[in-house]
Amino acid sequence: MLMLSKISDLIYFVTITFLVSLAHANVAAEDKADVNIRCSVAINDYEWTRIKSAKVHVKIENFAKESESFMVIPSFILEESRSETGKEAYWGPINLRDGSVRKKESKPDTLTLKEGESRTLDIDVSKLNWERSISALWPFQSLFSIVPPGQYKFYFELEIVDGRNSKRVRSREAMVTIK
């Protein structure tokens, strides 16, 4: 009887986790249309190793006909490209001001862009703190200590925080190899 209870709890947990992630994915896809911000990322080298820097260039553009201002939490995401056991994902949040490591206690950054204005950052993502995206921990590990070797989809994401609502705007994905 106790075993049946544990199995029931596990099924409940897996179902709730799946539904929450599905709802999150749908919200992210639907909300992109009403935000006039575009993100792009350019990568210097698509093969990342411990002995070389992993520099990327981020561009955030306002294509609205007016000034836009948002509270944002910017981050980089790495998602496994192939896996038999499910896709693992990792995230590395940054400070928008200078691309440095974002601390857990940091408030969201203010992003203000005038009509047609853009903002760029050059960042070495190997210097950021990383963690699994589904974790109770704030990222604190180096890229190469937490992310195993393999191929990953890599993109930049802005989480736009507006009270209880949240929208996500992200760049296109690029494939990178972690060695």
C-alpha positions in Angstrom: 0.0 0.0 0.0 2.9 2.4 0.8 4.5 1.6 -2.5 1.3 2.4 -4.4 1.2 5.8 -2.6 4.7 6.6 -3.6 4.0 5.7 -7.2 0.9 7.8 -7.2 2.9 10.8 -5.8 5.5 10.3 -8.5 2.9 10.2 -11.3 1.3 13.3 -9.9 4.6 15.2 -9.7 5.5 14.2 -13.3 2.1 15.2 -14.6 2.2 18.6 -12.9 5.8 19.2 -14.1 4.8 18.4 -17.6 1.7 20.6 -17.5 3.7 23.6 -16.1 6.4 23.3 -18.7 3.8 23.0 -21.5 2.0 26.1 -20.2 5.3 27.9 -20.0 6.2 27.0 -23.6 2.8 28.1 -24.9 3.0 31.4 -23.0 6.4 32.1 -24.4 5.4 31.4 -27.9 2.1 33.4 -27.7 3.6 36.5 -26.0 6.3 37.2 -28.5 3.9 38.9 -30.9 3.0 41.8 -28.6 6.6 42.8 -27.6 8.5 45.1 -30.0 11.9 43.9 -28.9 14.1 41.5 -31.0 17.1 39.6 -29.7 20.0 38.2 -31.7 23.2 36.4 -30.8 26.3 35.9 -32.9 28.9 33.3 -31.9 32.6 33.6 -32.6 33.4 29.9 -32.3 30.8 27.1 -32.3 33.2 24.7 -30.4 33.7 25.6 -26.7 36.5 24.1 -24.7 38.0 24.9 -21.3 41.1 26.4 -22.9 39.4 28.9 -25.1 37.0 31.7 -24.3 33.4 31.3 -25.5 32.6 34.8 -26.7 29.2 35.8 -28.0 27.8 39.1 -29.3 24.2 39.9 -28.2 22.0 42.6 -29.9 18.7 43.8 -28.5 16.7 45.9 -30.8 13.6 48.0 -30.4 11.6 48.0 -33.7 8.6 49.8 -32.2 7.6 53.3 -33.4 8.2 54.6 -29.9 10.4 54.3 -26.9 10.1 51.0 -25.0 11.0 50.3 -21.3 10.9 46.9 -19.6 12.1 45.3 -16.4 14.1 42.2 -17.6 16.1 39.2 -16.5 18.5 38.4 -19.3 20.1 34.9 -19.6 21.7 32.4 -21.9 20.2 29.0 -22.4 21.8 25.7 -23.5 19.5 22.8 -24.4 20.7 19.3 -25.3 20.1 18.7 -28.9 19.6 14.9 -28.6 18.9 12.7 -25.6 17.3 9.3 -25.0 16.4 10.3 -21.4 14.8 13.7 -22.1 16.4 17.0 -22.8 18.5 18.7 -20.2 18.7 22.4 -20.2 21.1 24.9 -18.5 20.9 28.6 -17.9 23.3 31.4 -17.2 21.7 34.7 -16.1 23.6 38.0 -16.7 23.5 41.7 -15.7 22.3 43.7 -18.7 24.5 46.6 -17.7 27.8 44.9 -18.4 27.2 41.2 -19.1 28.6 40.1 -15.8 27.4 37.3 -13.6 23.9 38.0 -12.2 23.6 37.6 -8.5 20.5 35.9 -6.9 19.5 39.0 -5.0 19.7 41.3 -8.0 16.5 43.1 -9.0 15.4 42.9 -12.7 17.4 45.2 -15.0 15.7 48.2 -16.6 15.9 48.0 -20.4 15.0 51.3 -22.1 15.4 51.7 -25.8 14.3 54.6 -28.0 12.5 54.0 -31.3 14.9 52.0 -33.6 17.6 51.9 -30.9 19.6 48.8 -30.2 22.0 47.7 -27.5 24.9 45.3 -27.8 27.0 43.3 -25.4 30.1 41.1 -25.9 30.2 38.3 -23.4 32.4 35.3 -22.6 29.7 32.8 -21.6 32.4 30.5 -20.1 32.9 33.1 -17.3 29.2 33.0 -16.3 27.6 30.9 -13.5 25.4 28.1 -14.8 22.8 25.7 -13.4 20.2 23.2 -14.7 17.2 25.2 -15.7 14.9 22.9 -13.7 16.6 23.4 -10.3 15.9 25.1 -7.0 19.5 26.4 -7.0 20.6 29.8 -8.4 23.4 29.3 -10.9 26.8 29.0 -9.2 28.8 26.6 -11.2 31.2 27.1 -14.1 30.0 26.2 -17.6 32.3 23.2 -18.0 31.7 21.8 -14.5 27.9 21.5 -14.9 27.3 21.1 -18.7 28.6 17.7 -20.0 30.3 17.5 -23.4 27.9 17.3 -26.3 25.9 19.3 -28.8 23.5 22.0 -27.6 21.1 24.5 -28.9 22.2 27.9 -27.6 20.2 31.1 -27.4 19.8 34.4 -25.5 16.5 35.1 -23.7 15.0 38.2 -22.1 12.4 37.5 -19.4 10.2 40.6 -19.3 8.8 40.9 -15.8 5.6 42.8 -15.4 4.0 42.3 -12.0 2.7 38.8 -11.9 3.0 38.4 -15.7 6.1 37.3 -17.5 6.9 37.2 -21.2 10.0 35.8 -22.9 11.7 37.1 -26.0 14.6 35.0 -27.3 17.1 34.9 -30.1 17.2 32.2 -32.7 19.0 29.1 -31.7 22.6 28.2 -32.8 24.2 24.8 -32.4 27.3 24.7 -30.2 29.6 21.8 -29.2 30.9 21.6 -25.6 34.1 19.6 -25.4 
